[in-house]
Amino acid sequence: MSKAVSNQQDFSTGKMWKNITRQAIPLTVAQLVQLLYNIVDRIYIGHLSEVGSLALTGVGVTFPITTLILAFANLFGTGGAPLFSIRRGAKDEEMAKSIMGNVFTLILISSVIIMLSLYLFRVPLLYLFGASDATILYADSYLKIYLFGTIFSMVVTGMNGFIGALGFPKTAMWTTIIGAVLNLILDPIFIFGLSLGVEGAAAATVISQCVSAVWVIRFLIAGNTDICLRPSYMKLHRHIVGSVLGLGVSGFMQQATNCLVQIVCNATLQNYGGDLYVGIMTIINSVREIASLPVTGISSGGQPVLGYNYGAKKPKRVKAGIRFMALTGIVYTAVMWLIIELFPGALIRIFSDDAQTIAFGIRAMRIYFFGFVFMSLQFMGQSAFVGLGKSKRAVFFSILRKVVIVVPLTVTLPMLSDLGTDGVFLAEPVSNLLGGLACFLTMYVTLYRKL
């Protein structure tokens, strides 16, 4: 292996902020492009003539299911990649190879089970998640095609992190760029050119995810690094599977609780505001996903760097990395909060020209994003826990913010002082404040100060 490649993979040298930034920037771009799979679908669908608002709401109802698929991919990917980095930092390459191979096997098996289960029960699930008789047609048309791409989606999400952990974040970035550009090209052709509507959007997404999955697998088996994906390392081992699941449960809970929150929000909004407000929440979720990307990019980029240095027994470098991640996250979210407060209407118009959606959506968006800065504290605290292998603490705070705080507030606040739909949107900033502070302060006291 060349000296240049070897140095690129060694996170124990150089400035920590540079190592994290080199990882975070390509990963952020990759995650942004990954979002385009769904964001572009929503933009095109929301502007369909006559049925755009209902179609957008229908696709929004599928979010809990697509989020659940992502949760299982994160269960294996976010569990395996940090362990992989720690073993690499400790120079235990055999174990690192086994970890990557076991994660790949877990993804293949689980994706088939998940796809079949969701396909069989998709219609009752969609009604449970907030669909109405007016939107079920669009929701089912989209989902029944999207589910055929489950294996591709999970391979991309679960295995791409290993490319970044190997020290090739730009290659990981291209994984999603290739697929998203293809999706961007295919969407208008399938949706408008072939008049396939929401079914065309789903088909374009599946094809694009397939291409990205091929790119990931091809890189990991090509032998361009000292650690490659090989069949001999894919046999499941109980202790490796246990370690991966134990650490990955944090990433799983983060997405699974997102799924739970989406279900409760859609159902509550359907009760208090109907399809209009379910559609507004679809737009707000889209804006939130984009707005939080740099923070998740820093978190994802920082985890392998923190884990490598932790495995190499360099605590001062780990602390320097945590400080940089926290400061960057706080500054960015404060700026983004200001932008959203100033220009909510412009952001909504990207997804819909419906006058009623814009008028009611502006107020909802300003309530939802109030105190957005505290969200970064949750991300930074959990990323430090996960990067250093402290899975139980990360899991606890995932559950605390979403299950213990958000869900009860989403149900109860609308009933207080006739808040109605405002109460649903208010639950998010309250949870960001309480959950974010609790997670970050605990990380500081129990982990950072003891390094």
Salt bridges, closest charged atoms under 4 A:
ASP92 OD2 - ARG87 NH2 3.25
GLU94 OE2 - LYS97 NZ 3.81
ASP140 OD1 - ARG122 NE 2.54
GLU289 OE1 - ARG42 NH1 3.16
ASP353 OD2 - HIS47 NE2 3.54
ASP422 OD2 - ARG363 NH2 2.71
GLU428 OE2 - ARG401 NH1 3.66
